Amino acid sequence: MALVPEGRRALRLVWQQDPAAARHLPVGLCDAQQAAMNQALRTILSAHPFWIADGPLGEAPLVLGLTGPDG
Protein backbone atom coordinates (compact mmCIF):
# COMPACT_ATOMS: atom_id res chain seq x y z
CA MET A 1 0.00 0.00 0.00
CA ALA A 2 1.33 3.46 -0.84
CA LEU A 3 0.22 7.06 -0.35
CA VAL A 4 0.61 9.20 -3.46
CA PRO A 5 0.24 13.00 -3.05
CA GLU A 6 -2.50 14.47 -5.27
CA GLY A 7 -2.08 18.21 -5.03
CA ARG A 8 -1.81 19.94 -1.66
CA ARG A 9 -4.89 18.57 0.06
CA ALA A 10 -5.43 14.99 -1.06
CA LEU A 11 -3.76 11.59 -1.09
CA ARG A 12 -4.38 8.71 -3.43
CA LEU A 13 -4.20 5.41 -1.60
CA VAL A 14 -2.72 2.76 -3.87
CA TRP A 15 -2.99 -0.91 -2.91
CA GLN A 16 -0.97 -2.95 -5.36
CA GLN A 17 -0.52 -6.65 -5.91
CA ASP A 18 2.82 -8.26 -5.26
CA PRO A 19 4.75 -7.70 -8.52
CA ALA A 20 6.20 -11.23 -8.47
CA ALA A 21 2.72 -12.75 -8.25
CA ALA A 22 1.28 -10.36 -10.83
CA ARG A 23 3.86 -11.45 -13.43
CA HIS A 24 2.36 -14.94 -13.43
CA LEU A 25 -1.21 -13.80 -14.16
CA PRO A 26 -2.83 -12.97 -17.48
CA VAL A 27 -3.07 -9.18 -17.94
CA GLY A 28 -6.88 -9.15 -17.89
CA LEU A 29 -7.01 -11.11 -14.63
CA CYS A 30 -4.35 -8.91 -13.07
CA ASP A 31 -6.31 -5.76 -14.05
CA ALA A 32 -9.56 -7.23 -12.69
CA GLN A 33 -7.92 -8.12 -9.38
CA GLN A 34 -6.39 -4.64 -9.09
CA ALA A 35 -9.78 -3.02 -9.71
CA ALA A 36 -11.38 -5.30 -7.09
CA MET A 37 -8.70 -4.40 -4.53
CA ASN A 38 -9.20 -0.68 -5.21
CA GLN A 39 -12.97 -1.02 -4.84
CA ALA A 40 -12.56 -2.96 -1.57
CA LEU A 41 -10.24 -0.27 -0.23
CA ARG A 42 -12.70 2.45 -1.29
CA THR A 43 -15.48 0.58 0.58
CA ILE A 44 -13.36 0.16 3.72
CA LEU A 45 -12.37 3.84 3.80
CA SER A 46 -15.96 4.94 3.16
CA ALA A 47 -17.14 2.91 6.15
CA HIS A 48 -14.89 5.05 8.35
CA PRO A 49 -14.85 8.85 8.68
CA PHE A 50 -12.87 9.44 5.49
CA TRP A 51 -14.01 11.80 2.76
CA ILE A 52 -13.40 9.96 -0.52
CA ALA A 53 -13.63 11.68 -3.90
CA ASP A 54 -15.98 10.18 -6.44
CA GLY A 55 -14.11 8.40 -9.19
CA PRO A 56 -14.38 5.61 -11.69
CA LEU A 57 -15.23 2.19 -10.30
CA GLY A 58 -12.02 0.27 -9.60
CA GLU A 59 -9.75 3.33 -9.53
CA ALA A 60 -7.51 3.80 -6.49
CA PRO A 61 -9.40 5.97 -3.97
CA LEU A 62 -8.58 9.65 -3.53
CA VAL A 63 -8.75 10.57 0.17
CA LEU A 64 -9.63 14.23 0.71
CA GLY A 65 -9.76 14.27 4.49
CA LEU A 66 -11.28 12.78 7.61
CA THR A 67 -14.71 14.36 7.22
CA GLY A 68 -17.01 15.33 4.40
CA PRO A 69 -17.26 18.80 2.88
CA ASP A 70 -19.84 19.87 5.49
CA GLY A 71 -17.84 18.93 8.54
C-alpha positions in Angstrom: 0.0 0.0 0.0 1.3 3.5 -0.8 0.2 7.1 -0.4 0.6 9.2 -3.5 0.2 13.0 -3.1 -2.5 14.5 -5.3 -2.1 18.2 -5.0 -1.8 19.9 -1.7 -4.9 18.6 0.1 -5.4 15.0 -1.1 -3.8 11.6 -1.1 -4.4 8.7 -3.4 -4.2 5.4 -1.6 -2.7 2.8 -3.9 -3.0 -0.9 -2.9 -1.0 -3.0 -5.4 -0.5 -6.6 -5.9 2.8 -8.3 -5.3 4.7 -7.7 -8.5 6.2 -11.2 -8.5 2.7 -12.7 -8.3 1.3 -10.4 -10.8 3.9 -11.4 -13.4 2.4 -14.9 -13.4 -1.2 -13.8 -14.2 -2.8 -13.0 -17.5 -3.1 -9.2 -17.9 -6.9 -9.2 -17.9 -7.0 -11.1 -14.6 -4.3 -8.9 -13.1 -6.3 -5.8 -14.0 -9.6 -7.2 -12.7 -7.9 -8.1 -9.4 -6.4 -4.6 -9.1 -9.8 -3.0 -9.7 -11.4 -5.3 -7.1 -8.7 -4.4 -4.5 -9.2 -0.7 -5.2 -13.0 -1.0 -4.8 -12.6 -3.0 -1.6 -10.2 -0.3 -0.2 -12.7 2.4 -1.3 -15.5 0.6 0.6 -13.4 0.2 3.7 -12.4 3.8 3.8 -16.0 4.9 3.2 -17.1 2.9 6.1 -14.9 5.1 8.3 -14.9 8.9 8.7 -12.9 9.4 5.5 -14.0 11.8 2.8 -13.4 10.0 -0.5 -13.6 11.7 -3.9 -16.0 10.2 -6.4 -14.1 8.4 -9.2 -14.4 5.6 -11.7 -15.2 2.2 -10.3 -12.0 0.3 -9.6 -9.8 3.3 -9.5 -7.5 3.8 -6.5 -9.4 6.0 -4.0 -8.6 9.6 -3.5 -8.7 10.6 0.2 -9.6 14.2 0.7 -9.8 14.3 4.5 -11.3 12.8 7.6 -14.7 14.4 7.2 -17.0 15.3 4.4 -17.3 18.8 2.9 -19.8 19.9 5.5 -17.8 18.9 8.5 
